[in-house]
Amino acid sequence: MSHKKSAAIDWNHVTDNQAAILEAYFSLYQTREPTTIGSGEILRWFRERDRNPPSEALIRTLLADIEAPRRGGGRPAHHTEPVETLPPLLPVGRRNLAHPRRSPPR
């Protein structure tokens, strides 16, 4: 039996900070692609309006809770073969230590 996943955000008890984040997100959503809106853009939106922004962690959590489309994370995929590395210009050598290192005198 499958269970429907419940919503992560309680829409009946949205806090003022959550409402402000949603206001910023949907304001940006009107003029931008959803995958270009992240916590940095939302923080910038608050600062441009001289408003005190909520924490970035709260913004990220809320965006994840509402399952907002987002940019892909991590490093970009490379579909090319690894580049062959050149040998070092100077050979790496170690000094032949006749005596092992000693601790300084006390």
C-alpha positions in Angstrom: 0.0 0.0 0.0 1.5 3.4 -1.0 1.1 6.4 1.2 0.8 9.9 -0.2 3.6 12.1 1.0 2.3 14.9 3.2 3.2 18.4 2.5 6.4 19.5 4.3 5.0 23.0 4.9 1.9 23.6 7.0 0.1 26.2 4.9 -2.3 27.0 7.7 0.5 28.2 9.9 3.0 30.0 7.6 5.3 32.3 9.6 6.0 35.9 8.7 9.5 34.9 7.5 8.1 32.1 5.3 5.6 34.5 3.8 8.3 37.0 3.0 10.4 34.3 1.4 7.5 33.2 -0.7 6.7 36.8 -1.7 10.3 37.2 -2.9 10.4 33.9 -4.7 7.1 34.5 -6.6 8.1 38.1 -7.3 11.3 36.8 -8.9 9.3 34.0 -10.6 7.4 36.5 -12.7 10.5 37.7 -14.5 13.0 34.8 -14.3 13.2 31.1 -15.0 12.5 29.1 -11.9 15.8 27.3 -12.1 17.7 30.6 -11.9 16.1 31.5 -8.5 18.1 30.5 -5.5 18.8 31.7 -2.0 21.3 34.2 -3.3 18.8 35.8 -5.6 16.2 35.9 -2.8 18.7 37.5 -0.4 19.5 40.1 -3.0 15.8 40.8 -3.5 15.4 41.6 0.2 18.5 43.9 0.2 17.4 45.8 -2.9 14.2 46.7 -1.0 16.1 47.6 2.2 14.4 44.7 4.1 16.0 42.5 6.7 16.3 39.1 5.1 15.7 35.8 6.9 18.6 33.4 7.2 19.8 31.7 4.1 19.3 28.3 5.7 15.6 29.1 6.2 15.3 30.2 2.6 16.9 26.9 1.4 14.7 24.8 3.7 11.5 26.5 2.5 12.4 26.2 -1.2 13.0 22.5 -0.6 9.8 22.2 1.3 7.7 23.7 -1.5 9.7 21.6 -4.0 10.6 24.7 -6.0 12.5 23.9 -9.3 16.2 24.5 -8.7 19.6 24.5 -10.3 21.5 21.3 -10.5 24.1 21.1 -7.8 27.7 19.8 -7.9 30.3 20.0 -10.5 29.3 20.0 -14.2 29.6 16.7 -16.0 32.4 16.3 -18.5 31.9 13.9 -21.3 35.5 14.1 -22.5 38.4 11.8 -21.8 40.8 12.9 -19.1 43.6 15.1 -20.4 47.0 13.5 -20.3 49.2 15.3 -17.8 52.7 16.3 -18.7 55.7 15.1 -16.6 57.1 17.7 -14.1 59.6 20.1 -15.5 62.2 19.3 -12.8 62.7 15.9 -11.4 61.5 15.6 -7.8 64.3 14.3 -5.6 64.8 13.8 -2.0 67.9 14.6 -0.1 69.6 11.5 1.2 69.6 12.2 4.9 72.6 10.5 6.6 71.1 11.1 10.0 67.4 10.8 10.9 65.8 13.9 12.2 66.3 14.5 15.8 64.2 16.5 18.2 65.7 19.8 19.4 67.8 19.7 22.6 65.9 20.4 25.8 
